[in-house]
């Protein structure tokens, strides 16, 4: 498998970029920049000026500030992190860095079973897989089998000194995955002494309680030849439940009625136009009652349900009146518990060699308590046929009319074809729960030093990481066993047993579904399933580099780095037998193992072009290249490279531009995973199809064998979309790497007339060719039923759609594809201003702003046309900003901050469907049809205005005896308790980007240091 075509020159280069990763973003305790201060590719200001803090920033080991780099950089320091009062690092960063978004979090992962409890971020809305998260400039093992995600809650918060974010492709420096950019977590390196801190907080409306305990100790030893830092952290988030928020208890099943062209809503008397109702009328109920619903079919005039243990026959048409609100079982914020420990040490072996090492351990857990399983006779799951070994749909089926438990009243109602339709919530089996426990260990060690009379630096290191997750899903159902248990018989002595003797030999117990409490513990034990998923990810890295000046040009020395890296990532998925065989109400998932090896070589050069020339106080170029060889034939050897320019025509103004070619190889899951169960919501394009309907795609819908049979059987048949949402994913061994071209261009401005003011404006354009992604279910349906290719087995999109005998979609198969392009464009603005008030203290102002111009996806349809969907302004706003104003005076610090998110439209598909309905109505009106509606309503709950929240934090430090101090802090986040507009598309009618219903949050804390 492995492509061995690595040329000797590439191997020579390979000695460089791994070194970058250690040297580039580590804190560089002893950075020698004597000659480089005036000759490196960035014009470093003299130390005495002290108008901008000079640090080593991500992407280069040159000492400079974020306004003097070729690639846009945003930073957040420890003080700003502490001011937020939050414990979750991802929440902190997303609130304060507009280019970032939450990818997985406690308010977004309620239904994402394996990832519940993770905390990951994404840049530019391009996904966590395209955002490389580093710790001290190093790659670390991923925290999920779904992708290369690094969960930020595995990093001890007390160890974080600052966070740096690079926008744009950085693969030439850091390798694959740095397509959108890099998030680099910089840890403490020179802290001396001990500190212990504790903080707690809760929301104003109830729930949302959190607490954090930190203990940190740093000390030099062996006459300052060595340094050690130890950090321990415990974070706990108690979550927010449905019962903690009144808004969550409001029912809202909203939709657009395309027949009456009005906004519809479910009510106690059925679906109505919203204009004819009040909020008190709204309902969103389910037929999954704990006592069961029976004969629920249009074929039956009389339909039964259990009100407790009382059998009633008035269910027909009354689901919204007598049904159950399933939302009560969904957490708004999933509880989590995280413990992390870390040790960091270095030791000077001699004057030119230093040994260093770091170990991080984290243990985290999350428990998501959900609804008891709700299933019905037609609910299908994947089942591996034990005879053929093939995957096929399976359902528990109708209850036989001769089942001894069937009440006589139901039998006497003359059920259609003697079928006992049923739907029931299995309370007696217990609430479904997802219990995720994770352990992560990350460690690396190495040697670094100088050579060639201290003119060059070198570094060699080895790193290892292991992530283990055990997920236990309690109280699912085995539909195979339930089907056996529903096929029951009554013996002469009155004993009721399973009719299948083989099933009885296995312990089958006949199950009674009629009435609350009718399922005995023995029955529940027979049908209960407890699927278990265990994931182990491992990563091994070997790195080495040298860096120094190559030669001198008239403008200064050409600096360089040469390095190489070997990396092996492996993933081992173990699943319980019931997950492998299927037939249960949880996702089918087979076991699999995969690994990917990569050997890389890289180099970076800083080239001073001009110094103190007319209109060029400085002109510098930076260039880098990385050659990577993967043991995947479809990827093989790829090259990433970068060219950047930094030009200062005058002292106060600098212009910068950067071009980068970046690659992302497929992850193990994307490339190797077998089909694994998953669910997603979508609308069936065949919804409403009849024998004569003329909606888009309906001609082809009638060609589907199942729909055709139903229309033949009943000429008045109309399909009412009630799909299960089952949309399993699988890898694709034919995909190759995706390639991104990223461009950034901007300027920095520091006027002499306004001391300590800095402004940076940067444009970015990221175009990803052959992007690895899935095609949306809506687009798969459109390509099957509405493209020029036509319906049939020759259309590959149709082959991914499976319908049942009732015409409903049972499955849409999702696969990874190399789509033609994902593109995003926009610009960032960063402004900082610091001014001294003499005896009254110091004020610091910071503004970060991001505007998105384009965010689109393009793929080649089956009819040969490119299909482009521009999602900008959908799901989240085009604009996002963070503002802070800090005042400090001696031991007192006060910080006001605000976060702004622009207006947006919720769903692009809703707009498309609405436009089609309006166009159809316009045609009717033009033809003077009696069905013409003269005043169609615009979409409700589609356009949402901007959102802003304000926060206030304060801290005071008291100096105590024995060189110790006590710092007291507190604050209020979201002072004005803004939860945003009513959002029926989100959990609890809240938008997770607006806090997910957290609302006003108050916190206090204390830190003792000595």
ABEGO torsion letter per residue (X at the ends): XBBABBBAAAAAAAAAAAAAAAAAABAGABBBAAAAAAABABBBBBAAAGABBBBBBBGBABBBBAAABABBBBBBBAAAAAAAGBABAAAAAAAABAABBBABBAAAAAABAAABGBBBBBBGGAEAAABBBBBGGBBBBBABAAEBBBBAAABBAAABABBBBBBEBAAAAAEBGBAAEBBBBBBBAABBEBBBBBBBBBBAAEEGBBBBBBBBBBBBBGGGABBBBBBBBBBBBAEBBAAABAAAABBBBBBBBAAAGBBBBBBAAEBBBAAABBAAABBBBBABBAAEBBGBBAABABBBBBBEABBBAAABGAAAAABBBAAAABBABBBBBBBBBBBBBBBBABAABBBBBBBBBBBBBBBBBBBBBBBBAABBBBBBBAAAGBBBBBBAEBBBAABAABBAAAAAAGBBGGBBBBBBBBAAAEBBBBBBBBBBBBBBBBBBBBBGGGABBBBBBBBBBBBBBBBBBBGBBBAAAAAAAABBBBBAAGBBBBABAAAAAAGBBBBBABEBGABBAAAAAAABBBBBBBBBBBBBBBBBBBBEBABBBAAEBBBBBBBBBBBBBBBBBBBBAAAAAEGBABBBBBBBBBBBBBBBBBBBBBBBABBGBBGBABBBBBBBBBBBBBABAAAEBBBBBBBBBBBBABAABBBBBBBBBBBBBBBAAAAABBBBBBBBBBBBAABGBBAABABBGAAAAAABAAAAAAAAABAABBBBBABAGBBBBBBBAABBBBBBBBBBBBBBBBBAABBGBBBBBBBBBBBBBGBBBBBBAAAAAAAAAABAAEBEAABAAAAABBBBAAGBBABBBBBBBBBABBBBBEBBBBBBBBBBAEAAEBBBBBBBBBBBABBBBBBBBAAGBBBBBBABGBGBBABBBBBBBBBBBEABBBBBBBBBBBBBBABAAAAAAAAAAAAAAAAAAAAGBAABBABBBBBBGABBBBBBBBBBBBBBBBBBBGGBBBBBBBEBBGAAGBAEBBBAABBGGBBAAAGGGAEBBBBBBBBBBX
